[in-house]
Amino acid sequence: MIKRTLYFGSPTYLSLKKEQLVIQLPEVVKNDSLPDTFKAEAVRTIPIEDIGIVILDNKQITITHGVIEKLLANNCALITCN
């Protein structure tokens, strides 16, 4: 199976839910003028087993310890820059 390479170059929230990586953008989450339906659609999930490489290239990325643990358990390369 081909593994995905994920690059994050802007502020992002990375968390875990039901064995999947949850990706949220803080600009969308904190913006009160956006409708809740738009905020719900802005959340993306990716199965952990489909990820091969994660590149974190921003100082404002928030990642939970659970995400790091699951990525490393699935032999995913986690690269931090800057």
SULFENGI-V60194 format. One record per residue. N is the residue number from 1. RES is the residue in three letters. OMEGA is omega in radians with two decimals (none if undefined). Layout:
BEGIN
n:res:omega
N:RES:OMEGA
N:RES:OMEGA
END
This chain:
BEGIN
n:res:omega
1:MET:3.11
2:ILE:-3.13
3:LYS:-3.14
4:ARG:2.97
5:THR:-3.13
6:LEU:3.11
7:TYR:3.10
8:PHE:-3.11
9:GLY:3.11
10:SER:3.14
11:PRO:-3.05
12:THR:2.97
13:TYR:3.10
14:LEU:3.13
15:SER:-3.06
16:LEU:3.07
17:LYS:3.12
18:LYS:3.11
19:GLU:3.11
20:GLN:3.08
21:LEU:3.13
22:VAL:-3.10
23:ILE:3.11
24:GLN:3.08
25:LEU:-3.10
26:PRO:3.12
27:GLU:3.14
28:VAL:-3.10
29:VAL:-3.06
30:LYS:-3.09
31:ASN:-3.10
32:ASP:-3.10
33:SER:3.13
34:LEU:3.09
35:PRO:-3.12
36:ASP:3.13
37:THR:3.10
38:PHE:3.11
39:LYS:3.13
40:ALA:3.14
41:GLU:-3.12
42:ALA:3.12
43:VAL:3.13
44:ARG:3.06
45:THR:3.12
46:ILE:3.10
47:PRO:-3.11
48:ILE:-3.09
49:GLU:3.12
50:ASP:-3.04
51:ILE:3.12
52:GLY:-3.11
53:ILE:3.03
54:VAL:3.12
55:ILE:3.14
56:LEU:-3.02
57:ASP:3.08
58:ASN:-3.13
59:LYS:-3.08
60:GLN:3.08
61:ILE:3.09
62:THR:-3.12
63:ILE:-3.12
64:THR:3.12
65:HIS:3.10
66:GLY:3.10
67:VAL:3.14
68:ILE:-3.13
69:GLU:-3.12
70:LYS:3.12
71:LEU:-3.13
72:LEU:3.10
73:ALA:3.12
74:ASN:3.09
75:ASN:3.10
76:CYS:3.06
77:ALA:3.13
78:LEU:-3.06
79:ILE:3.07
80:THR:-3.14
81:CYS:3.01
82:ASN:none
END
